[in-house]
Amino acid sequence: MHASTLASRTIDTPLGPVLATAHQPHGTRPSLRSLRFIDLDSVTDDLPDGSRDDFLDDVEDHLHAYFHHRDPTALDRLPIAPRGTPFQHRVWDELRRIPFGRTTSYGELARLLGTPGAARAVGLANARNPIAIVVPCHRVLDSRGRLHGYAYGLERKRRLLEFEGAHASLAFA
């Protein structure tokens, strides 16, 4: 990837294809801007093809290591640069601290952020998370430990938690 470039690649996962977008501002290292589950029929050609991009090769390798249980923490090492508000970045940073196979609640995340009454604001930040799996918003449950909200569907959230061996009530809220 060259300075000030944006590259993308569709990567197959066991839960469906994802579109990875990388960004490298002038003079910096590349980072992951977004990772979204996609419907192949909805993919557009408005982003450059990243088929020969070293950073996107790394992203793909890290995803395969995660999904094939070779390294469940592989995604923790990917540099990210999502677009969002300062509060959203605080939430997303806290999400990355939730270990593989563990879950938390929106209220607990709000408490950890020093904003105990902001569970709904945390939920909104989760809903706007542009980097699925790597920023593991799927590890957040409602106050009763049930599945609640996921941009890519509750079934996919359930499957991610089962894959990670998370102990939670996997009933739909």
C-alpha positions in Angstrom: 0.0 0.0 0.0 1.3 3.5 -0.8 1.1 6.6 1.3 -2.4 8.1 1.8 -4.1 5.1 0.2 -7.2 3.0 0.9 -7.3 -0.6 -0.1 -10.0 -3.3 0.4 -10.4 -7.0 0.0 -13.2 -9.5 0.4 -12.2 -12.3 2.8 -14.1 -15.6 3.3 -14.8 -16.6 6.9 -16.9 -19.5 8.3 -19.6 -17.0 9.0 -19.7 -15.4 5.6 -17.6 -13.0 3.6 -16.2 -9.8 5.2 -15.0 -6.7 3.4 -11.7 -5.5 5.0 -10.7 -1.9 4.4 -7.2 -0.7 5.2 -5.9 2.9 5.3 -2.4 4.2 5.4 -2.1 8.0 5.8 1.1 9.5 4.5 4.1 8.6 6.7 2.3 6.1 8.9 1.9 2.3 9.1 -1.3 0.8 7.6 -4.2 0.0 9.9 -7.6 -1.6 9.6 -10.3 1.0 8.9 -13.3 -1.4 8.7 -14.2 -5.0 8.7 -17.8 -5.7 7.8 -19.8 -8.9 7.0 -21.2 -8.5 3.6 -23.7 -10.0 1.2 -21.7 -10.7 -1.9 -24.6 -9.3 -4.0 -24.1 -5.9 -2.3 -20.3 -5.5 -2.9 -19.5 -2.4 -4.9 -16.4 -1.8 -6.9 -15.8 1.7 -5.5 -12.7 0.7 -3.5 -9.3 -0.3 -4.9 -8.7 -4.0 -5.0 -6.3 -5.0 -2.3 -5.3 -8.4 -3.7 -1.6 -7.6 -3.6 -1.6 -5.7 -0.3 0.8 -7.0 2.4 -1.3 -5.5 5.3 -4.5 -7.0 4.0 -2.6 -10.3 3.6 -1.8 -10.0 7.4 -5.5 -9.2 8.2 -6.5 -12.3 6.2 -3.9 -14.5 8.0 -5.0 -13.2 11.4 -8.7 -13.9 10.6 -7.8 -17.5 9.5 -5.7 -18.0 12.7 -8.6 -16.8 14.8 -11.3 -18.9 13.0 -9.2 -22.0 12.9 -8.3 -21.9 16.6 -4.6 -21.6 15.8 -4.4 -18.3 17.7 -7.5 -17.0 19.4 -5.8 -13.7 20.2 -4.4 -13.1 16.7 -6.9 -10.3 16.1 -5.8 -8.4 19.2 -2.5 -7.5 17.4 -4.0 -5.9 14.4 -3.6 -2.1 14.3 -6.9 -0.4 13.9 -8.0 3.1 12.9 -11.8 3.3 12.9 -13.6 6.5 12.3 -15.7 7.6 15.2 -16.3 10.1 18.0 -14.0 10.2 21.1 -16.6 8.4 23.1 -17.0 5.6 20.5 -13.2 5.2 20.5 -13.2 4.8 24.3 -16.0 2.1 24.0 -14.2 0.3 21.1 -10.9 0.4 23.0 -12.6 -1.2 26.1 -14.3 -3.8 23.8 -10.8 -4.9 22.7 -10.0 -5.7 26.3 -12.7 -8.3 26.6 -10.8 -11.6 26.4 -11.7 -14.3 23.8 -14.4 -16.5 25.2 -15.7 -14.0 27.7 -18.7 -11.7 27.7 -19.8 -8.5 29.5 -22.9 -6.3 29.6 -23.6 -2.9 28.2 -23.9 -1.6 31.8 -20.6 -3.2 32.9 -18.9 -1.5 29.9 -20.4 1.8 30.9 -19.2 1.3 34.5 -15.6 0.5 33.3 -15.6 3.7 31.2 -16.5 5.7 34.3 -20.0 6.5 32.9 -22.3 4.1 34.9 -25.5 5.5 33.6 -24.5 5.3 29.9 -25.4 1.7 29.0 -27.5 2.9 26.1 -24.8 5.2 24.8 -22.4 2.2 25.0 -25.0 0.2 23.0 -25.1 2.9 20.3 -21.3 2.9 20.1 -21.4 -0.9 19.7 -24.0 -0.6 16.9 -21.6 1.8 15.1 -18.5 -0.4 15.5 -17.0 -0.5 12.0 -14.6 -3.3 12.7 -16.5 -6.5 13.3 -14.8 -9.4 15.2 -11.5 -7.4 15.8 -13.4 -4.9 18.0 -15.5 -7.7 19.6 -18.9 -6.0 20.1 -20.4 -9.5 19.7 -19.1 -10.2 23.3 -21.6 -7.7 24.8 -24.9 -9.0 26.2 -27.9 -7.4 27.8 -28.1 -7.1 31.6 -29.7 -10.6 31.9 -26.9 -12.2 29.9 -29.0 -12.6 26.7 -28.2 -11.8 23.1 -29.2 -8.3 22.2 -28.4 -6.3 19.2 -25.8 -7.1 16.6 -25.4 -5.2 13.3 -24.9 -8.5 11.4 -27.8 -10.4 13.0 -28.3 -12.2 16.3 -27.7 -15.6 14.7 -24.2 -14.6 13.6 -23.6 -13.1 17.1 -24.7 -16.4 18.7 -22.4 -18.4 16.4 -19.4 -16.2 17.2 -20.0 -16.6 20.9 -20.4 -20.4 20.5 -17.2 -20.5 18.4 -15.4 -18.7 21.2 -16.9 -20.9 23.9 -18.4 -18.0 25.7 -20.6 -19.0 28.6 -23.8 -17.0 28.3 -27.4 -17.5 28.0 -27.6 -17.7 24.3 -31.3 -17.0 24.2 -32.5 -14.1 22.0 -33.6 -11.0 23.9 
